Amino acid sequence: MAKSVKKSGAAKKVAAKPVEPAERKPAQKKSVAKKPVASANGKSGSITHDQVALLAHRFWIERGRGHGRHEEDWFRAERELHAKAS
């Protein structure tokens, strides 16, 4: 049978006080301004980053959710949205 050894002078551990839901701070939501996305020719269009992201995401899903071609989806989405805007 193993002997238990008590260390002398060891600091006592204090249990952390559980945080009550009323004491928690509400999460702050970041306000992100929707900025127009610049096209390949450097001109700013009337499309937003969110619009490009949503369309690129749709392209990713249509391709079977494969990895490694996210830039292709992004640029395709930008091209299509700029073509529609002009």
ABEGO torsion letter per residue (X at the ends): XBBBBBBBGBBBBBBBBBBBAAABBBBBBBBBBBBBBBBAAGBBBABBAAAAAAAAAAAAAAAGGBBGAAAAAAAAAAAAAAAAAX
